Amino acid sequence: MKGKLLNALGLLVGIAVGVGLLYVLISTSREPKRRRPPDLRPLAEVVTVSEQKYKAIIEGFGTIRPSGTLKVVSEVGGMIIEQGKDVAEGSLLEKGSLLFRIDNSSIVAEIEQLEAQIAAIDAQIAEIGVQSESDRNLLEVEKKVFEVIERDYERSLSLFKKKLISEQALQATEARKNEQLLSLEKRRSAISANAHKLAVLKANRRAAVATGKVKKILLTKTVLRTPYKCRVLNVDAWIYQAVQPGTVLAAIYPVDSPTEVSVPIESRHLSALFDFDKLERGRPPWKQVKLKADVFWQIFGKEQKLAGHLSRIGAQRDPNIRTMNAIIELPGPMERAMRQSSRGLLPGTFVRVAIHGRRYENVMVIPERALVTDHSIFVVKDGKLKEVRIEPLLILKTDVILPMTLSLPSGSKVVLTEVPGAFEGTMVRILEKKAKTR
């Protein structure tokens, strides 16, 4: 009996312990998490745009060149008999330095020949002058003789009419008169011929003198010197080389003058350089607004920088790539040396150029990848996509500059990436990016 009670008691204790453990497990157990249903809205990457100022910077590439390259051209033919000792590519030459000397012996001989020709003409002119003076004096004498013979003939004619002399005597007097008249005409013809000869000789003399002057000018062209302090860009002729008139011997450029770089820019970017609405028409815009330009290049692995300015815009558009050339003016070698500025900017150096254009006020800037078409973008409003029509002021690289409008106010969230299958009114999730400012 006692054993049964103990067994029953042990059973009750075991049940109580089991119930207690079950209670503890139930009370300490966590409620299973409920999974949220998946968000099926497409993800849109957006940027919040706001009103700002924008400084337009036009970038391009070009090659340094001298602002004024002078080709040294031979104006006479002959052999180069002397070349300046420092005439070589890259040499620095002072003003008046000898470049080339061309053999002038043939020109000197031609000048001497012309001088001898002029002397011979002068002798002929003098001889004809003496002969003409003699003929004029003889003409006066012959005129007087003719007058005497003519009076004698008139008297003989009067006597013949009175039958005081024979017809043969009258004819003899008339023959003397005609003979003297013929002599007068010959003398006049000789004087006229001498005058014509004299005119021809004087014309030939003037031509010879003019030719001599030309030859003397050409004689000075046989010595070529530098017109200013310069550097030699290249040399195309050497000593003892025979050259013809018009042969290019070398090229030089002044070291005191600025250097230039020509940068191709798109025509549509001209509005990013100048605000034409505020400029006077009829005057070049670069004469009214001076635009800064930074030029960058590499030397010894380090980037160099030099400030210049926009000098002018090229007069024509490239027919192949539809661009215009912006000419940037930079300080010349001498000025850079005095300033102790960056080195290594030689003609032919390839450079990168940044032209600082106009500043836009009260505009918004969005990335070019936000464009759905050239004139529309998507914005997110109240969690939904909305298509907005736009009229860009300028597209510069990846920046699209837009004016402030009622349909696109400051604070709009512009969609940057394409949302697959989306259309206006589509509910989207957003991933916001930081806006770009300049």
C-alpha positions as a Markdown table, in Angstrom:
| # | Residue | x | y | z |
|---|---|---|---|---|
| 1 | Met | 0.0 | 0.0 | 0.0 |
| 2 | Lys | 2.8 | 2.3 | 1.0 |
| 3 | Gly | 4.7 | 1.5 | -2.3 |
| 4 | Lys | 1.6 | 2.4 | -4.4 |
| 5 | Leu | 1.4 | 5.8 | -2.6 |
| 6 | Leu | 5.0 | 6.5 | -3.3 |
| 7 | Asn | 4.6 | 5.6 | -7.0 |
| 8 | Ala | 1.5 | 7.8 | -7.3 |
| 9 | Leu | 3.3 | 10.7 | -5.6 |
| 10 | Gly | 6.3 | 10.4 | -7.9 |
| 11 | Leu | 4.0 | 10.4 | -10.9 |
| 12 | Leu | 2.3 | 13.5 | -9.7 |
| 13 | Val | 5.6 | 15.2 | -9.1 |
| 14 | Gly | 6.8 | 14.3 | -12.6 |
| 15 | Ile | 3.7 | 15.7 | -14.1 |
| 16 | Ala | 4.0 | 18.9 | -12.2 |
| 17 | Val | 7.6 | 19.3 | -13.3 |
| 18 | Gly | 6.7 | 18.7 | -16.9 |
| 19 | Val | 3.8 | 21.2 | -16.7 |
| 20 | Gly | 6.2 | 23.7 | -15.2 |
| 21 | Leu | 8.8 | 23.2 | -17.9 |
| 22 | Leu | 6.1 | 23.5 | -20.6 |
| 23 | Tyr | 4.9 | 26.8 | -19.1 |
| 24 | Val | 8.4 | 28.2 | -18.9 |
| 25 | Leu | 9.1 | 27.2 | -22.5 |
| 26 | Ile | 5.8 | 28.8 | -23.7 |
| 27 | Ser | 6.3 | 32.0 | -21.7 |
| 28 | Thr | 9.9 | 32.5 | -22.9 |
| 29 | Ser | 9.5 | 31.5 | -26.6 |
| 30 | Arg | 9.5 | 34.4 | -29.2 |
| 31 | Glu | 6.7 | 35.1 | -31.5 |
| 32 | Pro | 7.8 | 34.3 | -35.2 |
| 33 | Lys | 8.5 | 37.4 | -37.4 |
| 34 | Arg | 6.0 | 38.3 | -40.1 |
| 35 | Arg | 7.6 | 38.8 | -43.5 |
| 36 | Arg | 6.7 | 42.0 | -45.3 |
| 37 | Pro | 5.3 | 41.6 | -48.8 |
| 38 | Pro | 7.9 | 42.5 | -51.5 |
| 39 | Asp | 7.8 | 46.1 | -52.9 |
| 40 | Leu | 7.2 | 45.7 | -56.6 |
| 41 | Arg | 7.6 | 49.4 | -57.4 |
| 42 | Pro | 10.6 | 50.1 | -59.8 |
| 43 | Leu | 13.6 | 51.9 | -58.4 |
| 44 | Ala | 14.4 | 55.4 | -59.8 |
| 45 | Glu | 17.7 | 57.1 | -59.3 |
| 46 | Val | 16.9 | 60.8 | -58.8 |
| 47 | Val | 18.7 | 64.1 | -58.0 |
| 48 | Thr | 17.1 | 67.1 | -56.4 |
| 49 | Val | 17.8 | 70.2 | -58.5 |
| 50 | Ser | 17.7 | 73.7 | -57.2 |
| 51 | Glu | 18.2 | 77.2 | -58.5 |
| 52 | Gln | 21.9 | 78.1 | -58.8 |
| 53 | Lys | 24.6 | 80.0 | -60.7 |
| 54 | Tyr | 26.6 | 78.2 | -63.4 |
| 55 | Lys | 30.0 | 79.1 | -64.8 |
| 56 | Ala | 30.4 | 77.7 | -68.4 |
| 57 | Ile | 33.8 | 76.3 | -69.1 |
| 58 | Ile | 34.6 | 75.2 | -72.7 |
| 59 | Glu | 37.4 | 72.7 | -73.0 |
| 60 | Gly | 39.4 | 71.6 | -76.0 |
| 61 | Phe | 42.8 | 70.7 | -77.3 |
| 62 | Gly | 45.3 | 72.3 | -79.6 |
| 63 | Thr | 48.9 | 72.9 | -80.6 |
| 64 | Ile | 51.0 | 75.9 | -79.6 |
| 65 | Arg | 52.1 | 78.0 | -82.5 |
| 66 | Pro | 53.9 | 81.4 | -82.9 |
| 67 | Ser | 51.5 | 84.3 | -83.4 |
| 68 | Gly | 53.6 | 85.5 | -86.4 |
| 69 | Thr | 55.8 | 83.1 | -88.3 |
| 70 | Leu | 58.0 | 84.7 | -91.0 |
| 71 | Lys | 59.2 | 82.6 | -93.9 |
| 72 | Val | 62.6 | 83.6 | -95.1 |
| 73 | Val | 62.3 | 83.6 | -98.9 |
| 74 | Ser | 65.1 | 84.1 | -101.5 |
| 75 | Glu | 64.2 | 87.0 | -103.8 |
| 76 | Val | 67.2 | 86.3 | -106.1 |
| 77 | Gly | 68.7 | 83.3 | -107.6 |
| 78 | Gly | 72.2 | 82.0 | -107.0 |
| 79 | Met | 74.4 | 80.0 | -104.7 |
| 80 | Ile | 74.4 | 80.4 | -100.9 |
| 81 | Ile | 78.0 | 81.3 | -100.2 |
| 82 | Glu | 77.6 | 82.1 | -96.5 |
| 83 | Gln | 75.3 | 81.0 | -93.7 |
| 84 | Gly | 75.1 | 82.6 | -90.2 |
| 85 | Lys | 77.1 | 80.6 | -87.7 |
| 86 | Asp | 74.1 | 80.3 | -85.3 |
| 87 | Val | 71.5 | 79.6 | -88.0 |
| 88 | Ala | 70.0 | 76.3 | -86.9 |
| 89 | Glu | 66.6 | 75.0 | -85.7 |
| 90 | Gly | 65.8 | 76.4 | -82.2 |
| 91 | Ser | 68.6 | 79.0 | -82.2 |
| 92 | Leu | 68.0 | 82.4 | -80.7 |
| 93 | Leu | 69.1 | 85.3 | -82.9 |
| 94 | Glu | 69.5 | 89.0 | -82.2 |
| 95 | Lys | 68.0 | 91.6 | -84.5 |
| 96 | Gly | 70.2 | 92.1 | -87.6 |
| 97 | Ser | 71.9 | 88.7 | -87.4 |
| 98 | Leu | 73.1 | 87.2 | -90.7 |
| 99 | Leu | 71.0 | 84.4 | -92.0 |
| 100 | Phe | 72.2 | 83.8 | -95.5 |
| 101 | Arg | 74.4 | 85.5 | -98.1 |
| 102 | Ile | 73.8 | 84.6 | -101.8 |
| 103 | Asp | 76.4 | 85.0 | -104.5 |
| 104 | Asn | 75.9 | 88.5 | -106.1 |
| 105 | Ser | 78.6 | 88.3 | -108.8 |
| 106 | Ser | 76.1 | 87.9 | -111.6 |
| 107 | Ile | 74.0 | 90.9 | -110.4 |
| 108 | Val | 77.2 | 93.0 | -110.0 |
| 109 | Ala | 78.2 | 92.1 | -113.6 |
| 110 | Glu | 74.7 | 93.1 | -114.9 |
| 111 | Ile | 74.9 | 96.4 | -113.1 |
| 112 | Glu | 78.3 | 97.1 | -114.6 |
| 113 | Gln | 77.0 | 96.2 | -118.1 |
| 114 | Leu | 74.0 | 98.5 | -117.6 |
| 115 | Glu | 76.3 | 101.4 | -116.5 |
| 116 | Ala | 78.4 | 100.8 | -119.7 |
| 117 | Gln | 75.3 | 100.8 | -121.7 |
| 118 | Ile | 74.1 | 104.1 | -120.2 |
| 119 | Ala | 77.6 | 105.6 | -120.9 |
| 120 | Ala | 77.4 | 104.5 | -124.5 |
| 121 | Ile | 73.8 | 106.0 | -124.8 |
| 122 | Asp | 75.0 | 109.2 | -123.3 |
| 123 | Ala | 77.8 | 109.4 | -125.9 |
| 124 | Gln | 75.3 | 108.8 | -128.7 |
| 125 | Ile | 73.0 | 111.4 | -127.3 |
| 126 | Ala | 75.8 | 113.9 | -127.1 |
| 127 | Glu | 76.9 | 113.2 | -130.7 |
| 128 | Ile | 73.4 | 113.5 | -132.0 |
| 129 | Gly | 73.0 | 116.7 | -130.1 |
| 130 | Val | 76.0 | 118.2 | -131.8 |
| 131 | Gln | 74.8 | 117.0 | -135.2 |
| 132 | Ser | 71.4 | 118.4 | -134.6 |
| 133 | Glu | 72.8 | 121.8 | -133.6 |
| 134 | Ser | 75.0 | 121.8 | -136.7 |
| 135 | Asp | 72.0 | 120.9 | -138.9 |
| 136 | Arg | 69.9 | 123.7 | -137.4 |
| 137 | Asn | 72.6 | 126.2 | -138.1 |
| 138 | Leu | 73.0 | 125.0 | -141.7 |
| 139 | Leu | 69.3 | 125.1 | -142.1 |
| 140 | Glu | 69.3 | 128.8 | -141.3 |
| 141 | Val | 72.1 | 129.5 | -143.8 |
| 142 | Glu | 70.3 | 127.5 | -146.5 |
| 143 | Lys | 67.1 | 129.4 | -145.8 |
| 144 | Lys | 68.9 | 132.7 | -146.5 |
| 145 | Val | 70.5 | 131.2 | -149.6 |
| 146 | Phe | 67.0 | 130.1 | -150.8 |
| 147 | Glu | 65.6 | 133.5 | -150.2 |
| 148 | Val | 68.3 | 135.0 | -152.4 |
| 149 | Ile | 67.8 | 132.4 | -155.1 |
| 150 | Glu | 64.0 | 133.0 | -154.9 |
| 151 | Arg | 64.4 | 136.7 | -155.4 |
| 152 | Asp | 66.7 | 136.1 | -158.3 |
| 153 | Tyr | 64.1 | 133.8 | -159.8 |
| 154 | Glu | 61.4 | 136.4 | -159.4 |
| 155 | Arg | 63.6 | 139.0 | -161.1 |
| 156 | Ser | 64.4 | 136.6 | -163.9 |
| 157 | Leu | 60.7 | 135.8 | -164.4 |
| 158 | Ser | 59.9 | 139.5 | -164.6 |
| 159 | Leu | 62.7 | 140.0 | -167.2 |
| 160 | Phe | 61.5 | 137.0 | -169.2 |
| 161 | Lys | 58.0 | 138.4 | -169.3 |
| 162 | Lys | 59.5 | 141.6 | -170.8 |
| 163 | Lys | 61.5 | 139.4 | -173.2 |
| 164 | Leu | 64.8 | 140.7 | -171.9 |
| 165 | Ile | 66.2 | 137.2 | -171.2 |
| 166 | Ser | 65.8 | 133.9 | -172.8 |
| 167 | Glu | 63.7 | 131.0 | -171.6 |
| 168 | Gln | 66.8 | 128.9 | -171.0 |
| 169 | Ala | 68.1 | 131.5 | -168.6 |
| 170 | Leu | 64.8 | 131.5 | -166.7 |
| 171 | Gln | 64.8 | 127.7 | -166.5 |
| 172 | Ala | 68.4 | 127.7 | -165.1 |
| 173 | Thr | 67.3 | 130.1 | -162.4 |
| 174 | Glu | 64.2 | 127.9 | -161.6 |
| 175 | Ala | 66.5 | 124.8 | -161.4 |
| 176 | Arg | 68.7 | 126.5 | -158.9 |
| 177 | Lys | 65.7 | 127.4 | -156.8 |
| 178 | Asn | 64.3 | 123.9 | -156.8 |
| 179 | Glu | 67.7 | 122.5 | -156.0 |
| 180 | Gln | 68.0 | 124.7 | -153.0 |
| 181 | Leu | 64.4 | 123.9 | -151.9 |
| 182 | Leu | 65.3 | 120.2 | -152.0 |
| 183 | Ser | 68.4 | 120.8 | -149.9 |
| 184 | Leu | 66.2 | 122.6 | -147.3 |
| 185 | Glu | 63.8 | 119.6 | -147.1 |
| 186 | Lys | 66.7 | 117.2 | -146.7 |
| 187 | Arg | 68.1 | 119.3 | -143.9 |
| 188 | Arg | 64.7 | 119.4 | -142.2 |
| 189 | Ser | 64.3 | 115.6 | -142.6 |
| 190 | Ala | 67.8 | 115.1 | -141.1 |
| 191 | Ile | 66.9 | 117.3 | -138.1 |
| 192 | Ser | 63.6 | 115.4 | -137.6 |
| 193 | Ala | 65.4 | 112.0 | -137.9 |
| 194 | Asn | 68.0 | 113.1 | -135.3 |
| 195 | Ala | 65.1 | 114.2 | -133.0 |
| 196 | His | 63.5 | 110.8 | -133.3 |
| 197 | Lys | 66.9 | 109.0 | -132.7 |
| 198 | Leu | 67.4 | 111.3 | -129.6 |
| 199 | Ala | 64.0 | 110.4 | -128.2 |
| 200 | Val | 64.7 | 106.7 | -128.7 |
| 201 | Leu | 68.1 | 106.9 | -127.0 |
| 202 | Lys | 66.6 | 108.8 | -124.1 |
| 203 | Ala | 63.9 | 106.2 | -123.7 |
| 204 | Asn | 66.5 | 103.5 | -123.8 |
| 205 | Arg | 68.6 | 105.4 | -121.2 |
| 206 | Arg | 65.6 | 105.7 | -118.9 |
| 207 | Ala | 64.9 | 102.0 | -119.2 |
| 208 | Ala | 68.5 | 101.1 | -118.5 |
| 209 | Val | 68.6 | 103.4 | -115.5 |
| 210 | Ala | 65.4 | 101.8 | -114.2 |
| 211 | Thr | 66.8 | 98.3 | -114.7 |
| 212 | Gly | 69.9 | 99.4 | -112.9 |
| 213 | Lys | 67.9 | 100.5 | -109.9 |
| 214 | Val | 66.1 | 97.1 | -109.9 |
| 215 | Lys | 69.4 | 95.3 | -110.0 |
| 216 | Lys | 70.8 | 97.4 | -107.2 |
| 217 | Ile | 67.7 | 96.6 | -105.1 |
| 218 | Leu | 68.2 | 92.9 | -105.9 |
| 219 | Leu | 71.8 | 93.3 | -104.9 |
| 220 | Thr | 70.7 | 94.2 | -101.4 |
| 221 | Lys | 68.5 | 91.1 | -101.4 |
| 222 | Thr | 71.5 | 88.9 | -101.6 |
| 223 | Val | 72.1 | 89.4 | -97.9 |
| 224 | Leu | 69.3 | 88.2 | -95.6 |
| 225 | Arg | 69.3 | 89.3 | -92.0 |
| 226 | Thr | 66.8 | 88.9 | -89.1 |
| 227 | Pro | 64.3 | 91.8 | -88.9 |
| 228 | Tyr | 63.9 | 91.3 | -85.1 |
| 229 | Lys | 65.0 | 89.2 | -82.2 |
| 230 | Cys | 63.8 | 85.8 | -83.0 |
| 231 | Arg | 64.1 | 82.0 | -82.8 |
| 232 | Val | 64.7 | 79.8 | -85.8 |
| 233 | Leu | 61.7 | 77.5 | -86.3 |
| 234 | Asn | 63.3 | 75.5 | -89.1 |
| 235 | Val | 66.1 | 75.7 | -91.8 |
| 236 | Asp | 65.4 | 74.4 | -95.3 |
| 237 | Ala | 68.6 | 75.5 | -97.1 |
| 238 | Trp | 72.3 | 75.2 | -96.5 |
| 239 | Ile | 75.6 | 76.7 | -97.7 |
| 240 | Tyr | 76.6 | 76.1 | -101.3 |
| 241 | Gln | 73.1 | 75.2 | -102.2 |
| 242 | Ala | 71.8 | 76.8 | -105.4 |
| 243 | Val | 68.4 | 78.5 | -105.0 |
| 244 | Gln | 65.9 | 80.1 | -107.2 |
| 245 | Pro | 63.8 | 83.2 | -106.6 |
| 246 | Gly | 60.9 | 82.2 | -104.3 |
| 247 | Thr | 62.8 | 79.4 | -102.5 |
| 248 | Val | 61.9 | 79.1 | -98.8 |
| 249 | Leu | 65.2 | 79.1 | -96.9 |
| 250 | Ala | 64.0 | 79.1 | -93.3 |
| 251 | Ala | 61.2 | 80.1 | -90.9 |
| 252 | Ile | 61.6 | 82.3 | -87.9 |
| 253 | Tyr | 59.3 | 83.8 | -85.2 |
| 254 | Pro | 59.7 | 86.8 | -82.9 |
| 255 | Val | 60.4 | 86.0 | -79.2 |
| 256 | Asp | 58.9 | 89.3 | -78.1 |
| 257 | Ser | 55.5 | 88.5 | -79.6 |
| 258 | Pro | 52.7 | 86.4 | -78.0 |
| 259 | Thr | 52.2 | 82.7 | -78.8 |
| 260 | Glu | 48.8 | 81.2 | -79.8 |
| 261 | Val | 46.8 | 78.0 | -79.7 |
| 262 | Ser | 43.9 | 77.3 | -81.9 |
| 263 | Val | 41.1 | 75.3 | -80.2 |
| 264 | Pro | 38.2 | 73.8 | -82.2 |
| 265 | Ile | 34.8 | 74.5 | -80.5 |
| 266 | Glu | 31.3 | 73.8 | -81.6 |
| 267 | Ser | 29.3 | 76.7 | -82.9 |
| 268 | Arg | 26.5 | 76.1 | -80.4 |
| 269 | His | 29.0 | 76.7 | -77.6 |
| 270 | Leu | 29.5 | 80.4 | -78.6 |
| 271 | Ser | 26.5 | 81.3 | -76.5 |
| 272 | Ala | 28.3 | 79.7 | -73.5 |
| 273 | Leu | 31.1 | 82.1 | -74.1 |
| 274 | Phe | 29.3 | 85.4 | -74.6 |
| 275 | Asp | 25.9 | 86.8 | -73.6 |
| 276 | Phe | 25.1 | 88.2 | -77.0 |
| 277 | Asp | 21.9 | 90.0 | -75.7 |
| 278 | Lys | 24.1 | 92.3 | -73.6 |
| 279 | Leu | 26.7 | 93.0 | -76.2 |
| 280 | Glu | 26.9 | 95.7 | -78.9 |
| 281 | Arg | 26.3 | 94.5 | -82.4 |
| 282 | Gly | 28.8 | 95.4 | -85.0 |
| 283 | Arg | 31.8 | 94.9 | -82.7 |
| 284 | Pro | 33.5 | 91.5 | -82.1 |
| 285 | Pro | 32.4 | 90.1 | -78.7 |
| 286 | Trp | 36.0 | 89.4 | -77.7 |
| 287 | Lys | 36.7 | 93.1 | -78.0 |
| 288 | Gln | 33.9 | 93.8 | -75.5 |
| 289 | Val | 34.5 | 91.0 | -73.0 |
| 290 | Lys | 37.9 | 89.6 | -72.2 |
| 291 | Leu | 37.6 | 85.9 | -71.4 |
| 292 | Lys | 40.3 | 84.1 | -69.4 |
| 293 | Ala | 41.7 | 80.8 | -70.7 |
| 294 | Asp | 43.9 | 78.3 | -68.8 |
| 295 | Val | 46.4 | 76.2 | -70.8 |
| 296 | Phe | 47.7 | 72.9 | -69.4 |
| 297 | Trp | 50.6 | 70.7 | -70.6 |
| 298 | Gln | 53.0 | 68.1 | -69.3 |
| 299 | Ile | 56.7 | 68.4 | -68.9 |
| 300 | Phe | 58.9 | 65.9 | -67.0 |
| 301 | Gly | 55.7 | 64.1 | -65.9 |
| 302 | Lys | 54.3 | 67.2 | -64.2 |
| 303 | Glu | 51.4 | 69.3 | -65.3 |
| 304 | Gln | 52.1 | 72.9 | -66.1 |
| 305 | Lys | 49.6 | 75.7 | -66.3 |
| 306 | Leu | 49.6 | 79.2 | -68.0 |
| 307 | Ala | 46.9 | 81.8 | -68.1 |
| 308 | Gly | 46.0 | 83.5 | -71.4 |
| 309 | His | 42.9 | 85.0 | -72.9 |
| 310 | Leu | 40.6 | 84.5 | -75.9 |
| 311 | Ser | 42.0 | 86.7 | -78.6 |
| 312 | Arg | 39.5 | 86.0 | -81.4 |
| 313 | Ile | 37.3 | 83.5 | -83.1 |
| 314 | Gly | 38.2 | 82.1 | -86.5 |
| 315 | Ala | 36.5 | 83.6 | -89.6 |
| 316 | Gln | 35.2 | 80.3 | -91.0 |
| 317 | Arg | 33.7 | 77.0 | -89.9 |
| 318 | Asp | 35.4 | 73.7 | -90.7 |
| 319 | Pro | 33.3 | 72.1 | -93.4 |
| 320 | Asn | 34.2 | 68.6 | -92.3 |
| 321 | Ile | 33.7 | 68.6 | -88.5 |
| 322 | Arg | 31.5 | 71.8 | -88.3 |
| 323 | Thr | 33.6 | 73.5 | -85.7 |
| 324 | Met | 35.0 | 77.0 | -85.4 |
| 325 | Asn | 38.5 | 77.8 | -84.0 |
| 326 | Ala | 38.9 | 79.8 | -80.8 |
| 327 | Ile | 42.3 | 81.5 | -80.8 |
| 328 | Ile | 43.9 | 81.7 | -77.4 |
| 329 | Glu | 46.7 | 84.3 | -76.9 |
| 330 | Leu | 49.5 | 83.5 | -74.4 |
| 331 | Pro | 52.5 | 85.5 | -73.2 |
| 332 | Gly | 55.5 | 85.1 | -75.5 |
| 333 | Pro | 58.8 | 83.5 | -74.5 |
| 334 | Met | 60.5 | 86.7 | -73.4 |
| 335 | Glu | 57.5 | 87.7 | -71.2 |
| 336 | Arg | 57.3 | 84.2 | -69.7 |
| 337 | Ala | 61.0 | 84.3 | -68.9 |
| 338 | Met | 60.7 | 87.7 | -67.2 |
| 339 | Arg | 57.7 | 86.3 | -65.1 |
| 340 | Gln | 59.6 | 83.1 | -64.4 |
| 341 | Ser | 56.5 | 81.2 | -65.3 |
| 342 | Ser | 56.1 | 77.6 | -66.5 |
| 343 | Arg | 58.6 | 76.2 | -69.0 |
| 344 | Gly | 58.5 | 73.9 | -71.9 |
| 345 | Leu | 55.8 | 75.7 | -74.0 |
| 346 | Leu | 57.4 | 75.4 | -77.4 |
| 347 | Pro | 55.7 | 75.7 | -80.8 |
| 348 | Gly | 54.2 | 72.3 | -81.5 |
| 349 | Thr | 53.4 | 71.5 | -77.8 |
| 350 | Phe | 50.0 | 69.7 | -77.5 |
| 351 | Val | 48.0 | 71.4 | -74.8 |
| 352 | Arg | 44.6 | 71.2 | -73.1 |
| 353 | Val | 42.7 | 74.5 | -72.9 |
| 354 | Ala | 39.9 | 75.6 | -70.6 |
| 355 | Ile | 38.1 | 78.8 | -71.6 |
| 356 | His | 36.1 | 80.5 | -68.9 |
| 357 | Gly | 32.9 | 81.6 | -70.5 |
| 358 | Arg | 29.8 | 83.4 | -69.2 |
| 359 | Arg | 28.1 | 82.9 | -65.9 |
| 360 | Tyr | 24.4 | 81.8 | -66.0 |
| 361 | Glu | 22.1 | 83.1 | -63.2 |
| 362 | Asn | 19.0 | 81.5 | -61.8 |
| 363 | Val | 19.3 | 78.2 | -63.7 |
| 364 | Met | 19.2 | 74.5 | -62.9 |
| 365 | Val | 21.7 | 71.9 | -63.9 |
| 366 | Ile | 20.9 | 68.3 | -64.6 |
| 367 | Pro | 23.1 | 65.5 | -66.0 |
| 368 | Glu | 22.7 | 64.7 | -69.7 |
| 369 | Arg | 21.7 | 61.1 | -68.9 |
| 370 | Ala | 18.5 | 62.4 | -67.4 |
| 371 | Leu | 17.1 | 63.4 | -70.8 |
| 372 | Val | 14.4 | 61.1 | -72.1 |
| 373 | Thr | 14.3 | 63.0 | -75.4 |
| 374 | Asp | 16.1 | 66.2 | -76.4 |
| 375 | His | 13.2 | 68.1 | -74.9 |
| 376 | Ser | 11.7 | 66.0 | -72.1 |
| 377 | Ile | 12.7 | 64.5 | -68.7 |
| 378 | Phe | 10.9 | 62.5 | -65.9 |
| 379 | Val | 10.5 | 63.9 | -62.4 |
| 380 | Val | 9.1 | 62.2 | -59.3 |
| 381 | Lys | 6.2 | 64.0 | -57.8 |
| 382 | Asp | 4.1 | 62.4 | -54.9 |
| 383 | Gly | 5.9 | 59.1 | -55.6 |
| 384 | Lys | 4.8 | 59.0 | -59.2 |
| 385 | Leu | 6.6 | 59.7 | -62.5 |
| 386 | Lys | 5.7 | 62.8 | -64.4 |
| 387 | Glu | 7.1 | 63.8 | -67.8 |
| 388 | Val | 8.1 | 67.4 | -68.1 |
| 389 | Arg | 8.9 | 69.4 | -71.3 |
| 390 | Ile | 12.1 | 71.3 | -71.2 |
| 391 | Glu | 14.0 | 73.9 | -73.4 |
| 392 | Pro | 17.7 | 73.6 | -72.6 |
| 393 | Leu | 19.7 | 76.8 | -72.6 |
| 394 | Leu | 22.9 | 74.9 | -73.2 |
| 395 | Ile | 24.2 | 71.3 | -73.2 |
| 396 | Leu | 27.9 | 71.4 | -72.2 |
| 397 | Lys | 29.6 | 68.0 | -71.9 |
| 398 | Thr | 27.4 | 66.1 | -69.5 |
| 399 | Asp | 25.7 | 69.2 | -68.1 |
| 400 | Val | 22.2 | 70.3 | -69.3 |
| 401 | Ile | 21.5 | 73.9 | -68.2 |
| 402 | Leu | 17.8 | 74.7 | -67.8 |
| 403 | Pro | 15.8 | 77.8 | -67.1 |
| 404 | Met | 13.5 | 78.0 | -64.1 |
| 405 | Thr | 9.9 | 77.2 | -65.1 |
| 406 | Leu | 6.6 | 76.6 | -63.4 |
| 407 | Ser | 6.6 | 73.0 | -64.6 |
| 408 | Leu | 10.1 | 72.4 | -63.2 |
| 409 | Pro | 10.5 | 74.5 | -60.0 |
| 410 | Ser | 13.4 | 74.5 | -57.7 |
| 411 | Gly | 13.5 | 71.3 | -55.5 |
| 412 | Ser | 12.2 | 69.0 | -58.3 |
| 413 | Lys | 13.4 | 65.4 | -58.2 |
| 414 | Val | 14.7 | 64.6 | -61.6 |
| 415 | Val | 15.0 | 61.0 | -62.7 |
| 416 | Leu | 18.6 | 60.1 | -63.8 |
| 417 | Thr | 18.3 | 56.6 | -65.1 |
| 418 | Glu | 15.9 | 54.8 | -67.3 |
| 419 | Val | 13.1 | 53.0 | -65.4 |
| 420 | Pro | 12.2 | 49.8 | -67.4 |
| 421 | Gly | 8.6 | 49.6 | -68.3 |
| 422 | Ala | 7.7 | 52.9 | -66.6 |
| 423 | Phe | 5.4 | 55.6 | -68.0 |
| 424 | Glu | 3.8 | 58.8 | -66.6 |
| 425 | Gly | 2.0 | 58.0 | -63.4 |
| 426 | Thr | 4.0 | 55.0 | -62.5 |
| 427 | Met | 4.6 | 54.6 | -58.8 |
| 428 | Val | 8.4 | 54.4 | -58.1 |
| 429 | Arg | 10.9 | 54.0 | -55.3 |
| 430 | Ile | 13.7 | 56.6 | -55.3 |
| 431 | Leu | 17.4 | 56.5 | -54.7 |
| 432 | Glu | 18.6 | 60.1 | -54.3 |
| 433 | Lys | 22.0 | 61.3 | -55.6 |
| 434 | Lys | 23.9 | 64.5 | -54.7 |
| 435 | Ala | 23.3 | 67.3 | -57.1 |
| 436 | Lys | 26.3 | 68.8 | -59.0 |
| 437 | Thr | 27.1 | 72.5 | -58.6 |
| 438 | Arg | 29.6 | 74.8 | -60.3 |
